[in-house]
Structures are given as structure tokens and as C-alpha cells.
């Protein structure tokens, strides 16, 4: 079975948001005018033999693009296939902590994701620290984005080295850092190697575009540290996996990469 560590089933509020217009320069896709049926997401998973996808809410300043309750409704339709990942408004710390608890205890989500570039502050900012404490208290991973941003927002907040400070302050916290960290992939590998609970997921990249140093890490001391992800619907699972054989992974490493690491980290 394959597990996709980073996906989302987009609402129209998400997919039509102008912040993503710059991505459409690459995909050549028009912004959708109708909601995406959930069955299309499941069909895309089936096409690539993806058994489960972690689908995330999207909360931005003053703008809930995909709400936690919408994610919960998607998961309720396909509880064996979809796993919820919550998000919160970090500008309201006490409300954020309460919402994290609701996401885990009531909605059954398996992680919390907040994207620094949406908030234009690095993950070392004080606004993130109540989120980290809540995730530690509830024993769930914190998911985030590292590397440059496709949307026209500052990339600086995605420097992987910021997670070094976070992991020092919260050694109990599992951190899953998505999007490989390019152009700072070496930084991402360094912090994942240094800290037991930092992981990298490959979302937003197809297998043939993985940086060489990440592939080398995956084959060596990073076997337990790298998770497969797509960033669906930006990249469909079949496209993300099309050149997997070219990585020349042994079977044990491939199994860990495609599902084993995600099962362990997210408690699936």
C-alpha cells in the first residue's frame, strides 16, 4: 500500500484563490468553476495504488480556504482512504490550541499543518509555539512546508534551518517538513539527520525531480526519514510516481518510503 503524506481535496475557495495564480503559469490549468467531486480524488488515488491520503485543511490570515469541518466531512465519506490533517489560525493562540484539541479528540485527525509562508513569519515565531505545545500534548505530528514557495510570497520563512531551533525547544515534537526544501535541500537533510523527530516529505515534486542529494540520503541513513507525498491536486499520484524505478531503491527502502514511514510517524 502507498500512503500520500501531503494532499488536499480543494474547495472552490481554495482552488480559485488568487494566491495560486502563479502556479497556473506552470500547470497551464484554468481555475476550476465547479467543486471537485470527492470521487475524482479517490479515482486519482486508485490509478496509482495509493491506499490512503492525508488531506489537509488550509487556514490563512482571515481566510479559511478549506475548513477542518470540511476535511472531516470528506474523511467521513471515505474513512478507509482519507486521513484528516487540521489547521488553525495562529494569530489567536488560545483558540488555536482549543481547535487543535477538537481536531484530534473530536474529528479524529492525525496531524496539524500550518504553512509559514501563508503567515509570512518563520516557524520560530512565537505564534507557532502554542501549536507545538498542543501537538506535543496530544502526541500528533506538526506538518509544515520547507523550501521556496510557488505562490508569489516570501520564501525566506521556508528555510529548513529554522526547524533546528524548533526541534531544540520541542524535542518531543514530530515534524514532517514537506516539499523537499529546495533550494535548501542540504539544510533539510542536515536538520533531519540531526534531530530524531524531523522528517522530509517529497510533496510537490515528481520522482524524476528529486534532488540527487535527497535520493542519496533516502538510500543511506535517511531510509526512515523520507515520506512520499504529492501535493495533490497540483500533482496526481500517478505522475508523482511515474519515474520511481529510476531511483533504484531496494525493496525495503521503497516500502519504507512509500508507506512504512508514514504509518509510523502518523500512527496509521
ChimeraX commands (.cxc) that place a marker at each C-alpha (Angstrom):
marker #1 position 0.00,0.00,0.00 radius 0.5
marker #1 position 1.10,3.56,-0.76 radius 0.5
marker #1 position 0.38,6.47,1.59 radius 0.5
marker #1 position 0.37,10.06,0.34 radius 0.5
marker #1 position 1.67,12.23,3.18 radius 0.5
marker #1 position 0.53,15.56,1.68 radius 0.5
marker #1 position -2.65,16.09,-0.29 radius 0.5
marker #1 position -5.76,18.19,-0.15 radius 0.5
marker #1 position -9.24,17.89,-1.58 radius 0.5
marker #1 position -9.75,21.53,-2.57 radius 0.5
marker #1 position -12.83,23.61,-2.09 radius 0.5
marker #1 position -13.58,26.31,-4.65 radius 0.5
marker #1 position -12.38,28.86,-2.09 radius 0.5
marker #1 position -9.02,27.11,-2.17 radius 0.5
marker #1 position -8.64,26.37,-5.86 radius 0.5
marker #1 position -9.89,29.78,-7.04 radius 0.5
marker #1 position -7.78,31.77,-4.60 radius 0.5
marker #1 position -5.65,34.34,-6.50 radius 0.5
marker #1 position -2.64,33.40,-4.38 radius 0.5
marker #1 position -2.27,30.30,-6.60 radius 0.5
marker #1 position -2.40,32.15,-9.92 radius 0.5
marker #1 position 1.38,31.97,-10.26 radius 0.5
marker #1 position 1.21,28.15,-10.09 radius 0.5
marker #1 position -1.14,28.10,-13.05 radius 0.5
marker #1 position 1.63,29.59,-15.18 radius 0.5
marker #1 position 3.35,26.21,-14.86 radius 0.5
marker #1 position 0.38,23.85,-14.95 radius 0.5
marker #1 position -1.41,25.78,-17.74 radius 0.5
marker #1 position -4.64,24.85,-15.94 radius 0.5
marker #1 position -7.60,27.14,-15.65 radius 0.5
marker #1 position -9.04,27.84,-12.23 radius 0.5
marker #1 position -11.99,25.49,-11.75 radius 0.5
marker #1 position -15.52,26.87,-11.79 radius 0.5
marker #1 position -17.22,23.87,-10.15 radius 0.5
marker #1 position -16.40,21.95,-6.98 radius 0.5
marker #1 position -14.16,18.93,-7.47 radius 0.5
marker #1 position -16.16,15.76,-6.69 radius 0.5
marker #1 position -14.56,13.66,-3.98 radius 0.5
marker #1 position -14.81,10.65,-6.28 radius 0.5
marker #1 position -12.22,12.22,-8.60 radius 0.5
marker #1 position -9.71,12.38,-5.76 radius 0.5
marker #1 position -10.36,8.73,-4.89 radius 0.5
marker #1 position -10.05,7.75,-8.57 radius 0.5
marker #1 position -6.68,9.52,-8.78 radius 0.5
marker #1 position -5.54,7.54,-5.75 radius 0.5
marker #1 position -6.79,4.29,-7.26 radius 0.5
marker #1 position -4.94,4.97,-10.50 radius 0.5
marker #1 position -1.62,4.92,-8.63 radius 0.5
marker #1 position -2.49,2.30,-5.99 radius 0.5
marker #1 position -2.48,4.90,-3.22 radius 0.5
marker #1 position -4.32,3.33,-0.33 radius 0.5
marker #1 position -4.52,6.37,1.93 radius 0.5
marker #1 position -4.03,10.12,1.56 radius 0.5
marker #1 position -3.58,12.62,4.36 radius 0.5
marker #1 position -5.77,15.53,3.32 radius 0.5
marker #1 position -5.30,18.89,4.96 radius 0.5
marker #1 position -7.31,21.91,5.94 radius 0.5
marker #1 position -5.98,25.30,4.81 radius 0.5
marker #1 position -6.20,28.23,7.21 radius 0.5
marker #1 position -4.66,31.55,6.16 radius 0.5
marker #1 position -4.86,35.01,7.76 radius 0.5
marker #1 position -8.52,35.99,7.60 radius 0.5
marker #1 position -9.26,33.25,5.09 radius 0.5
marker #1 position -10.25,29.65,5.73 radius 0.5
marker #1 position -9.69,28.06,2.31 radius 0.5
marker #1 position -10.53,24.52,3.47 radius 0.5
marker #1 position -12.04,24.23,6.94 radius 0.5
marker #1 position -11.41,21.48,9.45 radius 0.5
marker #1 position -15.08,20.55,9.33 radius 0.5
marker #1 position -14.96,20.25,5.54 radius 0.5
marker #1 position -11.97,17.92,5.84 radius 0.5
marker #1 position -13.86,15.90,8.45 radius 0.5
marker #1 position -16.80,15.57,6.05 radius 0.5
marker #1 position -14.51,14.34,3.26 radius 0.5
marker #1 position -12.95,11.78,5.59 radius 0.5
marker #1 position -16.40,10.62,6.73 radius 0.5
marker #1 position -17.27,9.72,3.14 radius 0.5
marker #1 position -14.12,7.61,2.67 radius 0.5
marker #1 position -12.85,6.77,6.16 radius 0.5
marker #1 position -10.63,3.93,4.95 radius 0.5
marker #1 position -8.95,6.06,2.30 radius 0.5
marker #1 position -8.67,9.61,3.67 radius 0.5
marker #1 position -6.93,10.78,6.85 radius 0.5
marker #1 position -7.59,14.25,8.25 radius 0.5
marker #1 position -4.94,16.88,8.91 radius 0.5
marker #1 position -6.11,20.01,10.71 radius 0.5
marker #1 position -5.02,23.62,10.50 radius 0.5
marker #1 position -5.51,26.64,12.75 radius 0.5
marker #1 position -5.32,30.42,12.96 radius 0.5
marker #1 position -2.03,31.01,14.78 radius 0.5
marker #1 position -2.86,34.68,15.37 radius 0.5
marker #1 position -5.35,33.56,18.05 radius 0.5
marker #1 position -3.24,31.27,20.27 radius 0.5
marker #1 position -5.84,30.10,22.76 radius 0.5
marker #1 position -8.44,29.48,20.06 radius 0.5
marker #1 position -5.79,27.66,18.05 radius 0.5
marker #1 position -4.99,25.33,20.96 radius 0.5
marker #1 position -8.69,24.60,21.53 radius 0.5
marker #1 position -9.18,23.91,17.82 radius 0.5
marker #1 position -6.20,21.56,17.71 radius 0.5
marker #1 position -7.70,19.60,20.59 radius 0.5
marker #1 position -11.05,19.45,18.77 radius 0.5
marker #1 position -9.34,18.28,15.58 radius 0.5
marker #1 position -7.64,15.39,17.35 radius 0.5
marker #1 position -10.11,14.42,20.06 radius 0.5
marker #1 position -13.40,15.00,18.23 radius 0.5
marker #1 position -12.64,14.90,14.50 radius 0.5
marker #1 position -10.06,12.10,14.70 radius 0.5
marker #1 position -7.35,13.90,12.73 radius 0.5
marker #1 position -3.80,12.56,12.79 radius 0.5
marker #1 position -1.73,15.77,12.45 radius 0.5
marker #1 position -1.80,19.56,12.31 radius 0.5
marker #1 position -0.38,21.61,9.42 radius 0.5
marker #1 position 0.49,25.31,9.34 radius 0.5
marker #1 position 2.34,26.92,6.43 radius 0.5
marker #1 position 4.76,29.71,7.42 radius 0.5
marker #1 position 4.58,31.41,4.03 radius 0.5
marker #1 position 0.82,31.98,4.43 radius 0.5
marker #1 position 1.51,33.87,7.66 radius 0.5
marker #1 position 4.78,35.47,6.49 radius 0.5
marker #1 position 6.59,34.52,9.68 radius 0.5
marker #1 position 9.17,31.74,10.23 radius 0.5
marker #1 position 8.36,28.64,12.29 radius 0.5
marker #1 position 10.45,30.07,15.13 radius 0.5
marker #1 position 7.93,32.90,15.60 radius 0.5
marker #1 position 6.24,32.94,19.00 radius 0.5
marker #1 position 2.82,32.48,17.36 radius 0.5
marker #1 position 3.76,28.91,16.46 radius 0.5
marker #1 position 4.83,27.85,19.93 radius 0.5
marker #1 position 1.36,27.20,21.41 radius 0.5
marker #1 position 0.70,24.98,18.36 radius 0.5
marker #1 position 3.86,22.98,19.02 radius 0.5
marker #1 position 3.00,22.58,22.70 radius 0.5
marker #1 position -0.51,21.39,21.84 radius 0.5
marker #1 position 0.82,18.88,19.30 radius 0.5
marker #1 position 3.26,17.53,21.89 radius 0.5
marker #1 position 0.50,17.30,24.49 radius 0.5
marker #1 position -1.73,15.36,22.08 radius 0.5
marker #1 position 1.17,13.34,20.61 radius 0.5
marker #1 position 0.49,14.24,16.97 radius 0.5
marker #1 position 2.93,15.43,14.29 radius 0.5
marker #1 position 3.24,19.03,13.19 radius 0.5
marker #1 position 3.39,19.33,9.41 radius 0.5
marker #1 position 4.77,22.32,7.54 radius 0.5
marker #1 position 6.35,23.46,4.29 radius 0.5
marker #1 position 10.03,24.00,3.61 radius 0.5
marker #1 position 11.78,25.46,0.57 radius 0.5
marker #1 position 10.76,28.14,-1.86 radius 0.5
marker #1 position 7.12,28.99,-2.46 radius 0.5
marker #1 position 5.41,28.57,-5.81 radius 0.5
marker #1 position 2.94,31.34,-4.92 radius 0.5
marker #1 position 4.41,34.81,-5.04 radius 0.5
marker #1 position 5.10,35.04,-1.32 radius 0.5
marker #1 position 8.38,35.26,0.56 radius 0.5
marker #1 position 10.38,32.03,0.52 radius 0.5
marker #1 position 12.71,33.01,3.37 radius 0.5
marker #1 position 10.33,31.67,6.02 radius 0.5
marker #1 position 10.69,28.24,4.41 radius 0.5
marker #1 position 14.39,27.88,5.27 radius 0.5
marker #1 position 14.71,24.38,6.79 radius 0.5
marker #1 position 17.30,25.59,9.29 radius 0.5
marker #1 position 14.51,27.31,11.28 radius 0.5
marker #1 position 13.33,23.83,12.28 radius 0.5
marker #1 position 16.62,23.24,14.08 radius 0.5
marker #1 position 15.61,25.78,16.74 radius 0.5
marker #1 position 12.08,24.36,16.93 radius 0.5
marker #1 position 13.36,20.82,17.45 radius 0.5
marker #1 position 15.76,22.01,20.15 radius 0.5
marker #1 position 12.90,23.68,22.00 radius 0.5
marker #1 position 10.46,20.80,21.41 radius 0.5
marker #1 position 12.48,17.56,21.15 radius 0.5
marker #1 position 9.28,15.55,21.70 radius 0.5
marker #1 position 7.60,17.07,18.63 radius 0.5
marker #1 position 7.46,15.09,15.39 radius 0.5
marker #1 position 7.86,17.49,12.46 radius 0.5
marker #1 position 7.06,16.48,8.89 radius 0.5
marker #1 position 8.54,19.06,6.52 radius 0.5
marker #1 position 7.03,18.94,3.06 radius 0.5
marker #1 position 8.22,19.99,-0.40 radius 0.5
marker #1 position 11.83,18.76,-0.01 radius 0.5
marker #1 position 13.26,22.15,0.97 radius 0.5
marker #1 position 14.66,23.12,-2.43 radius 0.5
marker #1 position 16.84,25.15,-2.93 radius 0.5
marker #1 position 17.96,24.40,0.62 radius 0.5
marker #1 position 17.71,20.62,0.40 radius 0.5
marker #1 position 21.08,20.16,2.08 radius 0.5
marker #1 position 19.75,22.17,5.03 radius 0.5
marker #1 position 16.68,19.94,5.16 radius 0.5
marker #1 position 18.82,16.81,5.19 radius 0.5
marker #1 position 21.07,18.30,7.87 radius 0.5
marker #1 position 18.24,19.05,10.30 radius 0.5
marker #1 position 16.53,15.71,9.61 radius 0.5
marker #1 position 19.82,13.92,10.29 radius 0.5
marker #1 position 20.48,15.91,13.45 radius 0.5
marker #1 position 17.04,15.56,15.01 radius 0.5
marker #1 position 15.36,12.22,15.61 radius 0.5
marker #1 position 11.85,13.57,15.07 radius 0.5
marker #1 position 12.27,15.66,11.90 radius 0.5
marker #1 position 11.14,14.09,8.62 radius 0.5
marker #1 position 11.02,15.21,4.98 radius 0.5
marker #1 position 8.18,14.55,2.57 radius 0.5
marker #1 position 8.52,14.73,-1.20 radius 0.5
marker #1 position 5.27,16.53,-2.00 radius 0.5
marker #1 position 5.17,18.98,-4.92 radius 0.5
marker #1 position 7.89,17.02,-6.75 radius 0.5
marker #1 position 7.77,14.09,-9.14 radius 0.5
marker #1 position 10.25,11.28,-8.57 radius 0.5
marker #1 position 12.39,12.32,-11.54 radius 0.5
marker #1 position 12.80,15.81,-10.00 radius 0.5
marker #1 position 14.04,14.71,-6.58 radius 0.5
marker #1 position 17.41,16.37,-5.92 radius 0.5
marker #1 position 20.31,13.92,-6.15 radius 0.5
marker #1 position 21.35,14.53,-2.54 radius 0.5
marker #1 position 17.85,13.62,-1.32 radius 0.5
marker #1 position 17.92,10.34,-3.26 radius 0.5
marker #1 position 21.35,9.58,-1.80 radius 0.5
marker #1 position 20.03,10.33,1.70 radius 0.5
marker #1 position 16.97,8.16,1.10 radius 0.5
marker #1 position 19.18,5.22,0.13 radius 0.5
marker #1 position 21.50,5.62,3.12 radius 0.5
marker #1 position 20.85,6.97,6.60 radius 0.5
marker #1 position 17.60,8.61,5.56 radius 0.5
marker #1 position 15.65,5.39,4.95 radius 0.5
marker #1 position 13.44,6.05,7.96 radius 0.5
marker #1 position 13.22,9.80,7.43 radius 0.5
marker #1 position 11.66,10.45,4.00 radius 0.5
marker #1 position 7.93,10.11,3.22 radius 0.5
marker #1 position 6.22,10.03,-0.15 radius 0.5
marker #1 position 3.85,12.92,-0.87 radius 0.5
marker #1 position 2.22,14.50,-3.92 radius 0.5
marker #1 position 0.62,17.87,-3.07 radius 0.5
marker #1 position -2.44,16.61,-4.98 radius 0.5
marker #1 position -4.24,18.02,-6.91 radius 0.5
marker #1 position -1.18,20.01,-8.04 radius 0.5
marker #1 position 0.46,16.68,-8.91 radius 0.5
marker #1 position -1.56,13.49,-9.34 radius 0.5
marker #1 position -0.16,10.39,-7.63 radius 0.5
marker #1 position 0.42,8.55,-10.91 radius 0.5
marker #1 position 2.56,11.40,-12.23 radius 0.5
marker #1 position 4.46,11.72,-8.95 radius 0.5
marker #1 position 5.33,8.01,-9.04 radius 0.5
marker #1 position 5.92,7.63,-12.79 radius 0.5
marker #1 position 9.73,7.51,-12.56 radius 0.5
marker #1 position 10.05,5.79,-9.19 radius 0.5
marker #1 position 12.01,2.88,-10.70 radius 0.5
marker #1 position 14.73,5.30,-11.85 radius 0.5
marker #1 position 15.62,5.95,-8.19 radius 0.5
marker #1 position 16.85,2.34,-7.96 radius 0.5
marker #1 position 15.66,1.83,-4.39 radius 0.5
marker #1 position 15.94,-1.59,-2.79 radius 0.5
marker #1 position 12.60,-3.12,-1.81 radius 0.5
marker #1 position 12.88,-2.39,1.91 radius 0.5
marker #1 position 13.78,1.26,1.31 radius 0.5
marker #1 position 10.96,1.65,-1.20 radius 0.5
marker #1 position 8.44,0.15,1.20 radius 0.5
marker #1 position 9.54,2.49,3.97 radius 0.5
marker #1 position 9.41,5.49,1.65 radius 0.5
marker #1 position 6.00,4.72,0.15 radius 0.5
marker #1 position 4.17,3.73,3.33 radius 0.5
marker #1 position 6.17,2.43,6.28 radius 0.5
marker #1 position 7.50,5.77,7.46 radius 0.5
marker #1 position 4.08,7.43,7.18 radius 0.5
marker #1 position 2.41,4.60,9.09 radius 0.5
marker #1 position 4.90,5.00,11.92 radius 0.5
marker #1 position 5.02,8.81,12.05 radius 0.5
marker #1 position 1.26,9.38,11.79 radius 0.5
marker #1 position 0.23,6.32,13.76 radius 0.5
marker #1 position -1.85,4.86,10.93 radius 0.5
marker link #1:1,2 radius 0.2
marker link #1:2,3 radius 0.2
marker link #1:3,4 radius 0.2
marker link #1:4,5 radius 0.2
marker link #1:5,6 radius 0.2
marker link #1:6,7 radius 0.2
marker link #1:7,8 radius 0.2
marker link #1:8,9 radius 0.2
marker link #1:9,10 radius 0.2
marker link #1:10,11 radius 0.2
marker link #1:11,12 radius 0.2
marker link #1:12,13 radius 0.2
marker link #1:13,14 radius 0.2
marker link #1:14,15 radius 0.2
marker link #1:15,16 radius 0.2
marker link #1:16,17 radius 0.2
marker link #1:17,18 radius 0.2
marker link #1:18,19 radius 0.2
marker link #1:19,20 radius 0.2
marker link #1:20,21 radius 0.2
marker link #1:21,22 radius 0.2
marker link #1:22,23 radius 0.2
marker link #1:23,24 radius 0.2
marker link #1:24,25 radius 0.2
marker link #1:25,26 radius 0.2
marker link #1:26,27 radius 0.2
marker link #1:27,28 radius 0.2
marker link #1:28,29 radius 0.2
marker link #1:29,30 radius 0.2
marker link #1:30,31 radius 0.2
marker link #1:31,32 radius 0.2
marker link #1:32,33 radius 0.2
marker link #1:33,34 radius 0.2
marker link #1:34,35 radius 0.2
marker link #1:35,36 radius 0.2
marker link #1:36,37 radius 0.2
marker link #1:37,38 radius 0.2
marker link #1:38,39 radius 0.2
marker link #1:39,40 radius 0.2
marker link #1:40,41 radius 0.2
marker link #1:41,42 radius 0.2
marker link #1:42,43 radius 0.2
marker link #1:43,44 radius 0.2
marker link #1:44,45 radius 0.2
marker link #1:45,46 radius 0.2
marker link #1:46,47 radius 0.2
marker link #1:47,48 radius 0.2
marker link #1:48,49 radius 0.2
marker link #1:49,50 radius 0.2
marker link #1:50,51 radius 0.2
marker link #1:51,52 radius 0.2
marker link #1:52,53 radius 0.2
marker link #1:53,54 radius 0.2
marker link #1:54,55 radius 0.2
marker link #1:55,56 radius 0.2
marker link #1:56,57 radius 0.2
marker link #1:57,58 radius 0.2
marker link #1:58,59 radius 0.2
marker link #1:59,60 radius 0.2
marker link #1:60,61 radius 0.2
marker link #1:61,62 radius 0.2
marker link #1:62,63 radius 0.2
marker link #1:63,64 radius 0.2
marker link #1:64,65 radius 0.2
marker link #1:65,66 radius 0.2
marker link #1:66,67 radius 0.2
marker link #1:67,68 radius 0.2
marker link #1:68,69 radius 0.2
marker link #1:69,70 radius 0.2
marker link #1:70,71 radius 0.2
marker link #1:71,72 radius 0.2
marker link #1:72,73 radius 0.2
marker link #1:73,74 radius 0.2
marker link #1:74,75 radius 0.2
marker link #1:75,76 radius 0.2
marker link #1:76,77 radius 0.2
marker link #1:77,78 radius 0.2
marker link #1:78,79 radius 0.2
marker link #1:79,80 radius 0.2
marker link #1:80,81 radius 0.2
marker link #1:81,82 radius 0.2
marker link #1:82,83 radius 0.2
marker link #1:83,84 radius 0.2
marker link #1:84,85 radius 0.2
marker link #1:85,86 radius 0.2
marker link #1:86,87 radius 0.2
marker link #1:87,88 radius 0.2
marker link #1:88,89 radius 0.2
marker link #1:89,90 radius 0.2
marker link #1:90,91 radius 0.2
marker link #1:91,92 radius 0.2
marker link #1:92,93 radius 0.2
marker link #1:93,94 radius 0.2
marker link #1:94,95 radius 0.2
marker link #1:95,96 radius 0.2
marker link #1:96,97 radius 0.2
marker link #1:97,98 radius 0.2
marker link #1:98,99 radius 0.2
marker link #1:99,100 radius 0.2
marker link #1:100,101 radius 0.2
marker link #1:101,102 radius 0.2
marker link #1:102,103 radius 0.2
marker link #1:103,104 radius 0.2
marker link #1:104,105 radius 0.2
marker link #1:105,106 radius 0.2
marker link #1:106,107 radius 0.2
marker link #1:107,108 radius 0.2
marker link #1:108,109 radius 0.2
marker link #1:109,110 radius 0.2
marker link #1:110,111 radius 0.2
marker link #1:111,112 radius 0.2
marker link #1:112,113 radius 0.2
marker link #1:113,114 radius 0.2
marker link #1:114,115 radius 0.2
marker link #1:115,116 radius 0.2
marker link #1:116,117 radius 0.2
marker link #1:117,118 radius 0.2
marker link #1:118,119 radius 0.2
marker link #1:119,120 radius 0.2
marker link #1:120,121 radius 0.2
marker link #1:121,122 radius 0.2
marker link #1:122,123 radius 0.2
marker link #1:123,124 radius 0.2
marker link #1:124,125 radius 0.2
marker link #1:125,126 radius 0.2
marker link #1:126,127 radius 0.2
marker link #1:127,128 radius 0.2
marker link #1:128,129 radius 0.2
marker link #1:129,130 radius 0.2
marker link #1:130,131 radius 0.2
marker link #1:131,132 radius 0.2
marker link #1:132,133 radius 0.2
marker link #1:133,134 radius 0.2
marker link #1:134,135 radius 0.2
marker link #1:135,136 radius 0.2
marker link #1:136,137 radius 0.2
marker link #1:137,138 radius 0.2
marker link #1:138,139 radius 0.2
marker link #1:139,140 radius 0.2
marker link #1:140,141 radius 0.2
marker link #1:141,142 radius 0.2
marker link #1:142,143 radius 0.2
marker link #1:143,144 radius 0.2
marker link #1:144,145 radius 0.2
marker link #1:145,146 radius 0.2
marker link #1:146,147 radius 0.2
marker link #1:147,148 radius 0.2
marker link #1:148,149 radius 0.2
marker link #1:149,150 radius 0.2
marker link #1:150,151 radius 0.2
marker link #1:151,152 radius 0.2
marker link #1:152,153 radius 0.2
marker link #1:153,154 radius 0.2
marker link #1:154,155 radius 0.2
marker link #1:155,156 radius 0.2
marker link #1:156,157 radius 0.2
marker link #1:157,158 radius 0.2
marker link #1:158,159 radius 0.2
marker link #1:159,160 radius 0.2
marker link #1:160,161 radius 0.2
marker link #1:161,162 radius 0.2
marker link #1:162,163 radius 0.2
marker link #1:163,164 radius 0.2
marker link #1:164,165 radius 0.2
marker link #1:165,166 radius 0.2
marker link #1:166,167 radius 0.2
marker link #1:167,168 radius 0.2
marker link #1:168,169 radius 0.2
marker link #1:169,170 radius 0.2
marker link #1:170,171 radius 0.2
marker link #1:171,172 radius 0.2
marker link #1:172,173 radius 0.2
marker link #1:173,174 radius 0.2
marker link #1:174,175 radius 0.2
marker link #1:175,176 radius 0.2
marker link #1:176,177 radius 0.2
marker link #1:177,178 radius 0.2
marker link #1:178,179 radius 0.2
marker link #1:179,180 radius 0.2
marker link #1:180,181 radius 0.2
marker link #1:181,182 radius 0.2
marker link #1:182,183 radius 0.2
marker link #1:183,184 radius 0.2
marker link #1:184,185 radius 0.2
marker link #1:185,186 radius 0.2
marker link #1:186,187 radius 0.2
marker link #1:187,188 radius 0.2
marker link #1:188,189 radius 0.2
marker link #1:189,190 radius 0.2
marker link #1:190,191 radius 0.2
marker link #1:191,192 radius 0.2
marker link #1:192,193 radius 0.2
marker link #1:193,194 radius 0.2
marker link #1:194,195 radius 0.2
marker link #1:195,196 radius 0.2
marker link #1:196,197 radius 0.2
marker link #1:197,198 radius 0.2
marker link #1:198,199 radius 0.2
marker link #1:199,200 radius 0.2
marker link #1:200,201 radius 0.2
marker link #1:201,202 radius 0.2
marker link #1:202,203 radius 0.2
marker link #1:203,204 radius 0.2
marker link #1:204,205 radius 0.2
marker link #1:205,206 radius 0.2
marker link #1:206,207 radius 0.2
marker link #1:207,208 radius 0.2
marker link #1:208,209 radius 0.2
marker link #1:209,210 radius 0.2
marker link #1:210,211 radius 0.2
marker link #1:211,212 radius 0.2
marker link #1:212,213 radius 0.2
marker link #1:213,214 radius 0.2
marker link #1:214,215 radius 0.2
marker link #1:215,216 radius 0.2
marker link #1:216,217 radius 0.2
marker link #1:217,218 radius 0.2
marker link #1:218,219 radius 0.2
marker link #1:219,220 radius 0.2
marker link #1:220,221 radius 0.2
marker link #1:221,222 radius 0.2
marker link #1:222,223 radius 0.2
marker link #1:223,224 radius 0.2
marker link #1:224,225 radius 0.2
marker link #1:225,226 radius 0.2
marker link #1:226,227 radius 0.2
marker link #1:227,228 radius 0.2
marker link #1:228,229 radius 0.2
marker link #1:229,230 radius 0.2
marker link #1:230,231 radius 0.2
marker link #1:231,232 radius 0.2
marker link #1:232,233 radius 0.2
marker link #1:233,234 radius 0.2
marker link #1:234,235 radius 0.2
marker link #1:235,236 radius 0.2
marker link #1:236,237 radius 0.2
marker link #1:237,238 radius 0.2
marker link #1:238,239 radius 0.2
marker link #1:239,240 radius 0.2
marker link #1:240,241 radius 0.2
marker link #1:241,242 radius 0.2
marker link #1:242,243 radius 0.2
marker link #1:243,244 radius 0.2
marker link #1:244,245 radius 0.2
marker link #1:245,246 radius 0.2
marker link #1:246,247 radius 0.2
marker link #1:247,248 radius 0.2
marker link #1:248,249 radius 0.2
marker link #1:249,250 radius 0.2
marker link #1:250,251 radius 0.2
marker link #1:251,252 radius 0.2
marker link #1:252,253 radius 0.2
marker link #1:253,254 radius 0.2
marker link #1:254,255 radius 0.2
marker link #1:255,256 radius 0.2
marker link #1:256,257 radius 0.2
marker link #1:257,258 radius 0.2
marker link #1:258,259 radius 0.2
marker link #1:259,260 radius 0.2
marker link #1:260,261 radius 0.2
marker link #1:261,262 radius 0.2
marker link #1:262,263 radius 0.2
marker link #1:263,264 radius 0.2
marker link #1:264,265 radius 0.2
marker link #1:265,266 radius 0.2
marker link #1:266,267 radius 0.2
marker link #1:267,268 radius 0.2
view
